[in-house]
Amino acid sequence: MRKVSLFFIALFAVLSVNVANAQDEDYLTDENLRRYAIMMEAVDAMKAEISVSLNSMIKNQEGIDGNRYKELSSGNGEPATEFEEKFMSNLNNMVEERKAAIGDVIKILATKMLPDGGKAYNAIKSAVASDEEVQARYEEILAQIQLEDEDA
């Protein structure tokens, strides 16, 4: 009796994994890849804006230039003054706040743009990272979206 129970438990586990994989495959449609690509374009633009803001803050801060910022951020060079420590703290806070906002945007976009929200987002993200065929399809769709953006 115990062997039969273990058999059914093992069978159920195998079937559950197969069903989960099949559900992930359902998320990998061209339309969902297109939506994911649009989301990633928006995220990339937000990440680029962080760099623009960071560079602007460094450029507009008297007493700090790009070289000194690199020294401070890498921990090389002379020890930071109290002013430099405060400036770096402000920069780091700005970057962390914006990264957190990007994370929130991803959650909202995934919920609104993809079926099953986070489940689909995670399945697509994982497949794009690990499956060469899915990655090739994604890159083709992304290139089309970028071409459309240039034409607009």
DSSP file (Angstrom, degrees, kcal/mol; ACC not computed):
  #  RESIDUE AA STRUCTURE BP1 BP2  ACC     N-H-->O    O-->H-N    N-H-->O    O-->H-N    TCO  KAPPA ALPHA  PHI   PSI    X-CA   Y-CA   Z-CA
    1    1 A M     >        0   0    0      0, 0.0     4,-1.9     0, 0.0     5,-0.1   0.000 360.0 360.0 360.0 -40.8    0.0    0.0    0.0
    2    2 A R  H  >  +     0   0    0      1,-0.2     4,-2.4     2,-0.2     5,-0.2   0.882 360.0  53.1 -65.5 -39.4    2.8    2.4    0.9
    3    3 A K  H  > S+     0   0    0      1,-0.2     4,-2.2     2,-0.2    -1,-0.2   0.874 107.9  51.5 -63.5 -37.8    4.6    1.7   -2.5
    4    4 A V  H  > S+     0   0    0      2,-0.2     4,-2.2     1,-0.2    -1,-0.2   0.906 109.9  49.0 -66.5 -41.6    1.4    2.6   -4.3
    5    5 A S  H  X S+     0   0    0     -4,-1.9     4,-2.2     2,-0.2    -2,-0.2   0.921 111.9  48.4 -63.9 -44.3    1.0    5.9   -2.4
    6    6 A L  H  X S+     0   0    0     -4,-2.4     4,-2.6     1,-0.2    -1,-0.2   0.877 109.6  53.9 -63.4 -37.3    4.7    6.8   -3.1
    7    7 A F  H  X S+     0   0    0     -4,-2.2     4,-2.7     1,-0.2    -2,-0.2   0.932 110.0  46.0 -61.9 -46.2    4.1    6.0   -6.8
    8    8 A F  H  X S+     0   0    0     -4,-2.2     4,-2.5     2,-0.2    -2,-0.2   0.862 111.9  51.4 -68.0 -34.8    1.1    8.3   -7.0
    9    9 A I  H  X S+     0   0    0     -4,-2.2     4,-2.3     2,-0.2    -1,-0.2   0.936 112.7  45.6 -64.9 -45.7    3.0   11.1   -5.2
   10   10 A A  H  X S+     0   0    0     -4,-2.6     4,-2.4     2,-0.2    -2,-0.2   0.918 113.5  49.9 -63.6 -43.1    5.9   10.7   -7.6
   11   11 A L  H  X S+     0   0    0     -4,-2.7     4,-2.5     1,-0.2    -2,-0.2   0.912 110.7  49.6 -61.5 -43.7    3.5   10.6  -10.6
   12   12 A F  H  X S+     0   0    0     -4,-2.5     4,-2.4     2,-0.2    -1,-0.2   0.900 110.0  51.2 -62.3 -41.1    1.7   13.7   -9.4
   13   13 A A  H  X S+     0   0    0     -4,-2.3     4,-2.1     2,-0.2    -2,-0.2   0.922 111.2  47.3 -63.4 -44.1    5.0   15.6   -8.9
   14   14 A V  H  X S+     0   0    0     -4,-2.4     4,-2.2     1,-0.2    -2,-0.2   0.921 113.3  48.2 -63.6 -44.1    6.2   14.7  -12.4
   15   15 A L  H  X S+     0   0    0     -4,-2.5     4,-2.5     1,-0.2    -1,-0.2   0.878 109.2  53.8 -64.4 -37.2    2.8   15.8  -13.9
   16   16 A S  H  X S+     0   0    0     -4,-2.4     4,-2.4     2,-0.2    -1,-0.2   0.912 109.1  48.0 -63.6 -42.6    2.9   19.0  -11.9
   17   17 A V  H  X S+     0   0    0     -4,-2.1     4,-2.5     2,-0.2    -2,-0.2   0.912 112.2  49.6 -64.0 -42.4    6.3   19.9  -13.3
   18   18 A N  H  X S+     0   0    0     -4,-2.2     4,-2.3     2,-0.2    -2,-0.2   0.893 111.1  49.1 -64.3 -39.2    5.2   19.1  -16.8
   19   19 A V  H  X S+     0   0    0     -4,-2.5     4,-2.4     2,-0.2    -2,-0.2   0.913 111.0  50.3 -65.6 -42.3    2.0   21.3  -16.4
   20   20 A A  H  X S+     0   0    0     -4,-2.4     4,-2.3     2,-0.2    -2,-0.2   0.917 111.5  48.2 -62.5 -43.1    4.2   24.1  -15.1
   21   21 A N  H  X S+     0   0    0     -4,-2.5     4,-2.1     1,-0.2    -1,-0.2   0.899 111.0  50.8 -64.0 -39.7    6.5   23.8  -18.0
   22   22 A A  H  X S+     0   0    0     -4,-2.3     4,-1.6     2,-0.2    -2,-0.2   0.891 109.0  51.4 -64.6 -38.9    3.6   23.8  -20.4
   23   23 A Q  H  X S+     0   0    0     -4,-2.4     4,-1.0     2,-0.2    -2,-0.2   0.909 108.2  51.8 -64.7 -40.8    2.2   26.9  -18.8
   24   24 A D  H >X S+     0   0    0     -4,-2.3     3,-0.8     1,-0.2     4,-0.6   0.902 107.0  53.6 -60.4 -40.4    5.5   28.6  -19.2
   25   25 A E  H >< S+     0   0    0     -4,-2.1     3,-1.1     1,-0.2    -1,-0.2   0.858 101.3  60.0 -62.2 -34.7    5.5   27.7  -22.9
   26   26 A D  H 3< S+     0   0    0     -4,-1.6     3,-0.4     1,-0.3    -1,-0.2   0.797 101.7  54.7 -63.2 -27.7    2.0   29.3  -23.2
   27   27 A Y  H << S+     0   0    0     -4,-1.0     2,-0.6    -3,-0.8    -1,-0.3   0.662  88.9  80.1 -78.4 -15.8    3.6   32.6  -22.1
   28   28 A L    <<  +     0   0    0     -3,-1.1    -1,-0.2    -4,-0.6     2,-0.1  -0.132  61.9 135.4 -91.5  40.3    6.2   32.5  -24.8
   29   29 A T     >  -     0   0    0     -2,-0.6     4,-2.5    -3,-0.4     5,-0.2  -0.441  68.9-112.7 -80.0 160.7    4.0   33.8  -27.6
   30   30 A D  H  > S+     0   0    0      1,-0.2     4,-2.3     2,-0.2     5,-0.1   0.881 118.5  54.1 -60.2 -37.6    5.3   36.4  -30.0
   31   31 A E  H  > S+     0   0    0      2,-0.2     4,-2.3     1,-0.2    -1,-0.2   0.921 109.9  45.5 -64.6 -43.6    2.7   38.9  -28.6
   32   32 A N  H  > S+     0   0    0      2,-0.2     4,-2.5     1,-0.2    -2,-0.2   0.878 112.2  51.7 -68.2 -36.7    3.9   38.4  -25.0
   33   33 A L  H  X S+     0   0    0     -4,-2.5     4,-2.4     2,-0.2    -1,-0.2   0.883 109.5  51.1 -64.1 -37.3    7.5   38.7  -26.2
   34   34 A R  H  X S+     0   0    0     -4,-2.3     4,-2.3     2,-0.2    -2,-0.2   0.929 111.3  46.8 -64.4 -45.2    6.6   41.9  -27.9
   35   35 A R  H  X S+     0   0    0     -4,-2.3     4,-2.2     1,-0.2    -2,-0.2   0.908 112.6  49.9 -63.2 -41.8    5.0   43.2  -24.7
   36   36 A Y  H  X S+     0   0    0     -4,-2.5     4,-2.5     2,-0.2    -1,-0.2   0.907 109.5  51.8 -62.5 -42.2    8.0   42.2  -22.7
   37   37 A A  H  X S+     0   0    0     -4,-2.4     4,-2.1     2,-0.2    -2,-0.2   0.900 108.6  50.6 -62.8 -40.9   10.3   43.9  -25.2
   38   38 A I  H  X S+     0   0    0     -4,-2.3     4,-2.0     2,-0.2    -1,-0.2   0.915 110.5  50.2 -62.6 -42.5    8.3   47.1  -24.9
   39   39 A M  H  X S+     0   0    0     -4,-2.2     4,-2.4     1,-0.2    -2,-0.2   0.925 110.4  49.2 -60.1 -44.6    8.6   46.9  -21.1
   40   40 A M  H  X S+     0   0    0     -4,-2.5     4,-2.7     1,-0.2    -1,-0.2   0.837 107.3  55.0 -68.2 -32.3   12.3   46.4  -21.3
   41   41 A E  H  X S+     0   0    0     -4,-2.1     4,-2.0     2,-0.2    -1,-0.2   0.922 110.0  46.9 -63.0 -43.4   12.7   49.4  -23.6
   42   42 A A  H  X S+     0   0    0     -4,-2.0     4,-2.0     2,-0.2    -2,-0.2   0.911 113.0  48.8 -64.3 -42.2   10.9   51.5  -21.0
   43   43 A V  H  X S+     0   0    0     -4,-2.4     4,-2.5     1,-0.2    -2,-0.2   0.914 109.8  51.5 -64.3 -43.3   13.1   50.1  -18.2
   44   44 A D  H  X S+     0   0    0     -4,-2.7     4,-2.3     1,-0.2    -1,-0.2   0.885 108.9  51.3 -61.8 -38.0   16.3   50.7  -20.3
   45   45 A A  H  X S+     0   0    0     -4,-2.0     4,-1.7     2,-0.2    -1,-0.2   0.894 110.2  48.9 -65.5 -39.4   15.2   54.3  -20.8
   46   46 A M  H  X S+     0   0    0     -4,-2.0     4,-1.3     2,-0.2    -2,-0.2   0.894 110.9  50.2 -67.4 -39.1   14.6   54.8  -17.1
   47   47 A K  H  X S+     0   0    0     -4,-2.5     4,-1.4     1,-0.2     3,-0.3   0.904 109.2  51.7 -64.4 -40.6   18.0   53.3  -16.3
   48   48 A A  H  X S+     0   0    0     -4,-2.3     4,-2.0     1,-0.2    -1,-0.2   0.870 104.3  57.7 -63.7 -35.6   19.6   55.6  -18.8
   49   49 A E  H  X S+     0   0    0     -4,-1.7     4,-2.6     1,-0.2    -1,-0.2   0.829  99.4  58.9 -64.9 -31.6   17.9   58.6  -17.1
   50   50 A I  H  X S+     0   0    0     -4,-1.3     4,-2.7    -3,-0.3    -1,-0.2   0.936 107.0  47.2 -61.1 -45.1   19.6   57.6  -13.9
   51   51 A S  H  X S+     0   0    0     -4,-1.4     4,-2.8     2,-0.2     5,-0.2   0.904 111.3  50.9 -62.8 -41.5   23.0   58.0  -15.6
   52   52 A V  H  X S+     0   0    0     -4,-2.0     4,-2.2     2,-0.2    -2,-0.2   0.935 113.2  45.1 -62.1 -46.3   22.0   61.4  -17.1
   53   53 A S  H  X S+     0   0    0     -4,-2.6     4,-2.5     2,-0.2    -2,-0.2   0.908 113.2  50.5 -64.3 -42.4   20.8   62.6  -13.7
   54   54 A L  H  X S+     0   0    0     -4,-2.7     4,-2.2     1,-0.2    -2,-0.2   0.936 112.1  46.5 -61.2 -47.9   23.9   61.3  -11.9
   55   55 A N  H  X S+     0   0    0     -4,-2.8     4,-2.7     1,-0.2    -1,-0.2   0.877 111.8  51.9 -63.0 -37.7   26.2   63.0  -14.5
   56   56 A S  H  X S+     0   0    0     -4,-2.2     4,-2.3    -5,-0.2    -1,-0.2   0.913 109.2  49.2 -65.2 -42.8   24.2   66.2  -14.2
   57   57 A M  H  X S+     0   0    0     -4,-2.5     4,-0.5     2,-0.2    -2,-0.2   0.903 113.9  46.2 -63.9 -40.3   24.6   66.3  -10.4
   58   58 A I  H >< S+     0   0    0     -4,-2.2     3,-0.9     1,-0.2     6,-0.2   0.930 113.2  49.2 -66.6 -45.2   28.3   65.7  -10.7
   59   59 A K  H 3< S+     0   0    0     -4,-2.7    -2,-0.2     1,-0.2    -1,-0.2   0.871 113.9  45.8 -62.0 -38.6   28.8   68.3  -13.4
   60   60 A N  H 3< S+     0   0    0     -4,-2.3     2,-0.7    -5,-0.2    -1,-0.2   0.465  91.3  95.9 -88.2  -1.5   26.8   70.9  -11.4
   61   61 A Q  S X< S-     0   0    0     -3,-0.9     3,-1.6    -4,-0.5     2,-0.1  -0.808  73.4-134.9 -95.6 115.3   28.5   70.3   -8.1
   62   62 A E  T 3  S+     0   0    0     -2,-0.7     3,-0.1     1,-0.2    -2,-0.1  -0.433  89.9  24.8 -65.4 135.5   31.4   72.7   -7.4
   63   63 A G  T 3  S+     0   0    0      1,-0.2     2,-0.4    -2,-0.1    -1,-0.2   0.343 107.8  85.7  92.9  -6.3   34.4   70.9   -6.1
   64   64 A I    <   +     0   0    0     -3,-1.6     2,-0.3    -6,-0.2    -3,-0.2  -0.994  49.8 171.6-128.0 130.5   33.5   67.5   -7.6
   65   65 A D     >  -     0   0    0     -2,-0.4     4,-2.6    -3,-0.1     5,-0.2  -0.755  50.4 -89.6-125.4 179.8   34.4   66.4  -11.1
   66   66 A G  H  > S+     0   0    0     -2,-0.3     4,-2.3     1,-0.2     5,-0.1   0.876 124.7  50.5 -58.4 -40.4   34.1   63.1  -13.0
   67   67 A N  H  > S+     0   0    0      2,-0.2     4,-2.2     1,-0.2    -1,-0.2   0.924 111.6  46.8 -65.0 -44.2   37.6   62.0  -11.9
   68   68 A R  H  > S+     0   0    0      1,-0.2     4,-2.7     2,-0.2    -2,-0.2   0.894 110.5  53.6 -66.6 -37.8   37.0   62.7   -8.3
   69   69 A Y  H  X S+     0   0    0     -4,-2.6     4,-3.1     2,-0.2     5,-0.2   0.933 108.4  49.8 -59.7 -45.4   33.6   61.0   -8.4
   70   70 A K  H  X S+     0   0    0     -4,-2.3     4,-1.8     1,-0.2     6,-0.3   0.905 111.3  49.3 -60.4 -41.6   35.3   57.9   -9.8
   71   71 A E  H  X>S+     0   0    0     -4,-2.2     5,-1.4     1,-0.2     4,-1.2   0.936 114.5  44.5 -61.8 -46.3   37.9   58.0   -7.0
   72   72 A L  H  <5S+     0   0    0     -4,-2.7     3,-0.2     1,-0.2    -2,-0.2   0.906 113.7  48.8 -66.8 -41.6   35.3   58.3   -4.4
   73   73 A S  H  <5S+     0   0    0     -4,-3.1    -1,-0.2     1,-0.2    -2,-0.2   0.804 116.3  42.9 -71.6 -27.3   33.0   55.6   -5.8
   74   74 A S  H  <5S-     0   0    0     -4,-1.8    -1,-0.2    -5,-0.2    -2,-0.2   0.604 109.0-121.7 -91.4 -12.1   35.8   53.1   -6.1
   75   75 A G  T  <5S+     0   0    0     -4,-1.2    -3,-0.2     1,-0.3     2,-0.2   0.594  70.5 126.3  82.2  11.0   37.3   54.0   -2.7
   76   76 A N      < +     0   0    0     -5,-1.4    -1,-0.3    -6,-0.3    -2,-0.1  -0.508  47.9  26.8 -94.3 167.2   40.7   54.9   -4.3
   77   77 A G  S    S-     0   0    0     -2,-0.2     3,-0.1    -3,-0.1    -9,-0.0  -0.354 105.7  -8.3  84.5-163.1   42.6   58.2   -3.8
   78   78 A E  S    S-     0   0    0      1,-0.1     3,-0.1    -2,-0.1    -3,-0.1  -0.289  84.0 -90.7 -68.3 152.5   42.5   60.5   -0.8
   79   79 A P        -     0   0    0      0, 0.0    -1,-0.1     0, 0.0     2,-0.1  -0.326  51.5-100.9 -61.3 148.0   39.9   60.0    1.9
   80   80 A A        -     0   0    0     -8,-0.1     2,-0.1    -3,-0.1    -3,-0.0  -0.409  30.2-126.8 -72.3 144.3   36.7   61.8    1.3
   81   81 A T     >  -     0   0    0     -2,-0.1     4,-2.5     1,-0.1     5,-0.2  -0.341  33.0-100.9 -77.2 170.4   36.0   65.1    3.1
   82   82 A E  H  > S+     0   0    0      1,-0.2     4,-2.2     2,-0.2     5,-0.2   0.899 126.2  52.2 -60.3 -40.3   32.7   65.5    5.1
   83   83 A F  H  > S+     0   0    0      1,-0.2     4,-2.4     2,-0.2    -1,-0.2   0.921 110.4  47.3 -60.5 -45.3   31.3   67.4    2.1
   84   84 A E  H  > S+     0   0    0      2,-0.2     4,-2.8     1,-0.2     5,-0.2   0.882 110.0  52.6 -66.8 -38.3   32.2   64.7   -0.3
   85   85 A E  H  X S+     0   0    0     -4,-2.5     4,-2.2     2,-0.2    -1,-0.2   0.918 111.3  46.7 -61.7 -43.2   30.8   62.0    1.9
   86   86 A K  H  X S+     0   0    0     -4,-2.2     4,-2.4     2,-0.2    -2,-0.2   0.915 112.8  49.7 -64.9 -43.5   27.5   63.9    2.1
   87   87 A F  H  X S+     0   0    0     -4,-2.4     4,-2.4     1,-0.2    -2,-0.2   0.925 111.9  47.6 -61.3 -46.0   27.5   64.4   -1.7
   88   88 A M  H  X S+     0   0    0     -4,-2.8     4,-2.8     1,-0.2    -1,-0.2   0.877 110.2  53.2 -64.7 -37.0   28.1   60.7   -2.3
   89   89 A S  H  X S+     0   0    0     -4,-2.2     4,-2.5    -5,-0.2    -1,-0.2   0.923 109.3  48.5 -62.6 -44.1   25.4   59.8    0.1
   90   90 A N  H  X S+     0   0    0     -4,-2.4     4,-2.3     2,-0.2    -2,-0.2   0.912 112.5  48.7 -62.2 -42.7   22.9   62.0   -1.7
   91   91 A L  H  X S+     0   0    0     -4,-2.4     4,-2.5     2,-0.2    -2,-0.2   0.945 112.1  48.1 -61.5 -48.2   24.0   60.5   -5.1
   92   92 A N  H  X S+     0   0    0     -4,-2.8     4,-2.6     1,-0.2    -2,-0.2   0.889 110.8  51.3 -61.8 -39.7   23.6   57.0   -3.8
   93   93 A N  H  X S+     0   0    0     -4,-2.5     4,-2.6     2,-0.2    -1,-0.2   0.918 110.0  49.7 -62.5 -43.5   20.2   57.8   -2.3
   94   94 A M  H  X S+     0   0    0     -4,-2.3     4,-2.2     2,-0.2    -2,-0.2   0.930 112.6  47.0 -60.6 -45.7   19.0   59.2   -5.6
   95   95 A V  H  X S+     0   0    0     -4,-2.5     4,-2.4     1,-0.2    -2,-0.2   0.930 113.4  47.8 -63.3 -45.8   20.2   56.1   -7.5
   96   96 A E  H  X S+     0   0    0     -4,-2.6     4,-2.3     1,-0.2    -1,-0.2   0.891 110.9  51.3 -64.2 -40.3   18.7   53.7   -5.0
   97   97 A E  H  X S+     0   0    0     -4,-2.6     4,-2.0     1,-0.2    -1,-0.2   0.911 112.4  46.4 -62.2 -42.2   15.3   55.5   -5.0
   98   98 A R  H  X S+     0   0    0     -4,-2.2     4,-2.3     2,-0.2    -2,-0.2   0.876 110.6  51.9 -70.3 -37.2   15.2   55.4   -8.8
   99   99 A K  H  X S+     0   0    0     -4,-2.4     4,-2.2     2,-0.2    -1,-0.2   0.913 110.3  49.4 -63.5 -41.2   16.2   51.8   -8.9
  100  100 A A  H  X S+     0   0    0     -4,-2.3     4,-2.1     1,-0.2    -2,-0.2   0.896 109.8  51.7 -63.5 -39.9   13.3   51.0   -6.5
  101  101 A A  H  X S+     0   0    0     -4,-2.0     4,-2.5     2,-0.2    -2,-0.2   0.891 107.4  52.6 -64.2 -38.9   11.0   53.0   -8.7
  102  102 A I  H  X S+     0   0    0     -4,-2.3     4,-2.5     2,-0.2    -1,-0.2   0.917 107.6  52.0 -62.8 -42.1   12.0   51.0  -11.7
  103  103 A G  H  X S+     0   0    0     -4,-2.2     4,-2.0     1,-0.2    -2,-0.2   0.904 110.0  48.8 -59.0 -41.8   11.3   47.8   -9.8
  104  104 A D  H  X S+     0   0    0     -4,-2.1     4,-2.3     2,-0.2    -2,-0.2   0.904 110.2  51.3 -64.1 -41.4    7.8   49.2   -9.0
  105  105 A V  H  X S+     0   0    0     -4,-2.5     4,-3.2     1,-0.2     5,-0.3   0.904 107.5  52.9 -63.1 -41.4    7.3   50.1  -12.6
  106  106 A I  H  X S+     0   0    0     -4,-2.5     4,-2.9     1,-0.2     5,-0.2   0.927 109.5  49.0 -60.2 -44.5    8.2   46.6  -13.7
  107  107 A K  H  X S+     0   0    0     -4,-2.0     4,-2.1     2,-0.2    -2,-0.2   0.926 114.1  45.5 -60.8 -44.9    5.7   45.1  -11.3
  108  108 A I  H  X S+     0   0    0     -4,-2.3     4,-2.3     2,-0.2     5,-0.2   0.941 115.2  46.3 -65.2 -47.5    2.9   47.4  -12.6
  109  109 A L  H  X S+     0   0    0     -4,-3.2     4,-3.1     1,-0.2     5,-0.4   0.912 111.8  51.2 -62.8 -42.5    3.8   46.9  -16.3
  110  110 A A  H  X S+     0   0    0     -4,-2.9     4,-1.7    -5,-0.3     7,-0.3   0.913 112.1  47.7 -60.9 -41.6    4.0   43.1  -15.8
  111  111 A T  H  < S+     0   0    0     -4,-2.1     6,-0.3    -5,-0.2    -1,-0.2   0.887 120.7  36.2 -65.5 -39.4    0.6   43.1  -14.1
  112  112 A K  H  < S+     0   0    0     -4,-2.3    -2,-0.2    -5,-0.2    -1,-0.2   0.787 124.9  36.3 -86.2 -28.9   -1.0   45.3  -16.8
  113  113 A M  H  < S+     0   0    0     -4,-3.1    -3,-0.2    -5,-0.2    -2,-0.2   0.708 108.7  56.8-102.4 -22.4    0.7   44.1  -19.9
  114  114 A L  S >< S-     0   0    0     -4,-1.7     3,-1.7    -5,-0.4     2,-0.2  -0.864  83.9-108.4-117.3 145.6    1.2   40.3  -19.5
  115  115 A P  T 3  S+     0   0    0      0, 0.0     5,-0.4     0, 0.0     6,-0.1  -0.495 108.5  10.4 -66.9 138.3   -1.3   37.5  -18.8
  116  116 A D  T >  S-     0   0    0     -2,-0.2     3,-1.9    -5,-0.1     4,-0.3   0.644 101.1-135.9  63.3  16.6   -0.8   36.3  -15.2
  117  117 A G  T <> S+     0   0    0     -3,-1.7     4,-2.5    -7,-0.3     3,-0.2  -0.090  82.9  20.7  48.9-113.8    1.4   39.2  -14.5
  118  118 A G  H 3> S+     0   0    0      1,-0.2     4,-2.9     2,-0.2    -1,-0.3   0.807 122.0  58.2 -61.3 -33.9    4.5   38.2  -12.6
  119  119 A K  H <> S+     0   0    0     -3,-1.9     4,-2.2     2,-0.2    -1,-0.2   0.944 111.4  41.4 -62.5 -46.7    4.3   34.6  -13.6
  120  120 A A  H  > S+     0   0    0     -5,-0.4     4,-2.8    -4,-0.3     5,-0.3   0.919 114.3  52.6 -66.3 -43.3    4.5   35.4  -17.3
  121  121 A Y  H  X S+     0   0    0     -4,-2.5     4,-2.9     1,-0.2     5,-0.2   0.942 112.4  44.6 -57.5 -49.5    7.1   38.1  -16.7
  122  122 A N  H  X S+     0   0    0     -4,-2.9     4,-2.4     1,-0.2    -1,-0.2   0.888 113.6  50.2 -64.4 -39.7    9.4   35.6  -14.8
  123  123 A A  H  X S+     0   0    0     -4,-2.2     4,-2.3    -5,-0.2    -1,-0.2   0.922 114.7  43.6 -64.7 -43.7    8.8   32.8  -17.4
  124  124 A I  H  X S+     0   0    0     -4,-2.8     4,-2.9     2,-0.2     5,-0.2   0.935 113.9  50.2 -67.4 -46.4    9.6   35.1  -20.3
  125  125 A K  H  X S+     0   0    0     -4,-2.9     4,-1.7    -5,-0.3    -2,-0.2   0.919 113.7  45.9 -58.3 -45.0   12.7   36.6  -18.5
  126  126 A S  H  X S+     0   0    0     -4,-2.4     4,-1.7    -5,-0.2     5,-0.2   0.911 113.6  48.4 -64.9 -43.5   14.0   33.2  -17.7
  127  127 A A  H  X S+     0   0    0     -4,-2.3     4,-2.9     1,-0.2     8,-0.4   0.897 110.0  51.4 -66.5 -40.2   13.4   31.8  -21.2
  128  128 A V  H  < S+     0   0    0     -4,-2.9    -1,-0.2     1,-0.2    -2,-0.2   0.870 113.9  45.8 -63.7 -35.7   15.1   34.8  -22.8
  129  129 A A  H  < S+     0   0    0     -4,-1.7    -1,-0.2    -5,-0.2    -2,-0.2   0.794 127.9  23.1 -76.6 -28.3   18.1   34.3  -20.6
  130  130 A S  H  < S+     0   0    0     -4,-1.7     2,-0.6     1,-0.1    -2,-0.2   0.663 106.5  71.6-117.0 -19.5   18.4   30.6  -21.0
  131  131 A D     X  -     0   0    0     -4,-2.9     4,-2.8    -5,-0.2     5,-0.2  -0.889  57.2-160.5-109.2 113.9   16.7   29.5  -24.3
  132  132 A E  H  > S+     0   0    0     -2,-0.6     4,-2.3     1,-0.2     5,-0.2   0.852  92.3  52.2 -61.4 -36.3   18.6   30.5  -27.4
  133  133 A E  H  > S+     0   0    0      2,-0.2     4,-2.1     1,-0.2    -1,-0.2   0.926 112.9  43.9 -66.9 -44.4   15.5   30.1  -29.7
  134  134 A V  H  > S+     0   0    0     -7,-0.2     4,-2.8     2,-0.2    -2,-0.2   0.903 112.8  53.0 -66.5 -40.9   13.4   32.3  -27.4
  135  135 A Q  H  X S+     0   0    0     -4,-2.8     4,-2.7    -8,-0.4    -2,-0.2   0.897 108.6  49.8 -61.6 -40.7   16.3   34.8  -27.2
  136  136 A A  H  X S+     0   0    0     -4,-2.3     4,-2.0     2,-0.2    -1,-0.2   0.916 112.1  47.4 -64.9 -43.0   16.6   34.9  -31.0
  137  137 A R  H  X S+     0   0    0     -4,-2.1     4,-2.4     2,-0.2    -2,-0.2   0.928 113.0  49.6 -62.1 -44.3   12.8   35.5  -31.3
  138  138 A Y  H  X S+     0   0    0     -4,-2.8     4,-3.1     1,-0.2    -2,-0.2   0.930 110.1  49.5 -60.4 -47.4   13.0   38.2  -28.6
  139  139 A E  H  X S+     0   0    0     -4,-2.7     4,-2.3     1,-0.2    -1,-0.2   0.865 110.6  50.8 -63.0 -36.3   15.9   40.0  -30.2
  140  140 A E  H  X S+     0   0    0     -4,-2.0     4,-1.8     2,-0.2    -1,-0.2   0.928 113.2  45.0 -65.5 -44.8   14.1   40.0  -33.6
  141  141 A I  H  X S+     0   0    0     -4,-2.4     4,-2.2     2,-0.2    -2,-0.2   0.912 112.4  51.9 -65.0 -42.9   11.0   41.5  -32.0
  142  142 A L  H  X S+     0   0    0     -4,-3.1     4,-2.6     1,-0.2    -2,-0.2   0.904 107.8  52.1 -60.8 -42.6   13.0   44.0  -30.1
  143  143 A A  H  X S+     0   0    0     -4,-2.3     4,-2.1     1,-0.2    -1,-0.2   0.891 109.0  50.6 -61.7 -39.8   14.8   45.1  -33.3
  144  144 A Q  H  X S+     0   0    0     -4,-1.8     4,-2.3     2,-0.2    -1,-0.2   0.908 110.7  48.9 -63.6 -42.0   11.4   45.6  -34.9
  145  145 A I  H  X S+     0   0    0     -4,-2.2     4,-2.2     1,-0.2    -2,-0.2   0.918 111.2  49.3 -64.2 -43.6   10.2   47.7  -32.0
  146  146 A Q  H  X S+     0   0    0     -4,-2.6     4,-1.9     1,-0.2    -1,-0.2   0.869 110.4  51.3 -65.0 -36.1   13.4   49.8  -32.1
  147  147 A L  H  X S+     0   0    0     -4,-2.1     4,-2.0     2,-0.2    -1,-0.2   0.909 109.2  50.4 -65.4 -42.3   12.9   50.3  -35.8
  148  148 A E  H  X S+     0   0    0     -4,-2.3     4,-1.4     1,-0.2    -2,-0.2   0.888 108.7  52.9 -62.1 -39.1    9.3   51.4  -35.3
  149  149 A D  H  < S+     0   0    0     -4,-2.2    -1,-0.2     1,-0.2    -2,-0.2   0.892 108.9  49.4 -63.3 -40.1   10.5   53.9  -32.6
  150  150 A E  H  < S+     0   0    0     -4,-1.9    -1,-0.2     1,-0.2    -2,-0.2   0.866 110.9  50.0 -67.0 -35.9   13.1   55.4  -35.1
  151  151 A D  H  <        0   0    0     -4,-2.0    -1,-0.2     1,-0.2    -2,-0.2   0.745 360.0 360.0 -73.8 -23.5   10.4   55.8  -37.8
  152  152 A A     <        0   0    0     -4,-1.4    -1,-0.2    -5,-0.2    -2,-0.2   0.484 360.0 360.0 -76.2 360.0    8.0   57.5  -35.4
